Amino acid sequence: MTCRAGCGACCIAPSISSLKKPAGVPCQHLDSQFLCRLWGDPRRPAVCSSLQAEEAMCGAHRDEALERLARMEQLTLPD
């Protein structure tokens, strides 16, 4: 599966600790078209570069991806 153009769910729903980005808040590097301004840049966080789109995470559309990623974020929070 490839990333869905204009989605940006993985840049909104999860927290990104290396950027001090809380869950549910758009990344400061996300542009108005929901594209990463750091794509291909060595400053892009490793967690972002290693993320691979897949059906379990992305679902059938952007809203589903946001819901699934938000749920995954909740399930992985420390107790």
N, C-alpha and C positions, 0 to 999 in steps of 0.2 A: 504494500500500500504506500502511496506517496502522500505528502501533505496536501490538504485541501487549500487551494488558493483563497485568500481572504478569510481564513478561519481564525487563527491566532489564539485558539482556546488554550493551547499549552503555554502561552505567554500571559495568560490571565488567571486561569483556575488554580494552578499550583503555586506554592511558595517557591522562591528561588533564593536560598540563604546567601549565596555568594554576592547577590545584588541587594540583599536586605529587602527583598520584595515579598510582601505578605500575600497569602492566598486570596484570590478574588479581585486583586488589583492589577490592572494592565502593567506590564513591564515598561520601564521608561524607554526602552529601545524598540518598542512596538510602534510602527507608524500608523497613520490614519487609514491605511488599507489593510491593516492587520498583518503586516510583513515585518520581519525582524531587520532592523538597521545594522545589526552586527553579523548577519549571515555571511559566512566565509571569512570573517575577521578573526584574527587570533585572540582578540579580547573577549570573544563570545564565551560565556561560561561552559565548562566541560559538561555539566549536566544538560545543558541545552543542545550542545553538539552531539551528545550521545543518544538523545531521544529519537526513537524511530516510530513513525506513525504505524498504528495497527488497529484493526477493527475493534478490539476490546477497549481501547482507549478513545478512539475517534468516533465510533458509532457511524450512523448513516448521514449525519449532518452536523453543522456547527453547534447548534443548541444541545444536541445529544453529547457532543464532545465536552462541552462546558459542564454539563451535569455529571458525566462519568468521571472527568478529571477532578471535579470538586469532591465527589464521593471518595475517590482514591486518596485524595489529600486528607480527608477526614479519617479514613481507615488507617493511615500511616502516621497519624499524630502520636507523639509519645503520651503515655498515660499520665 
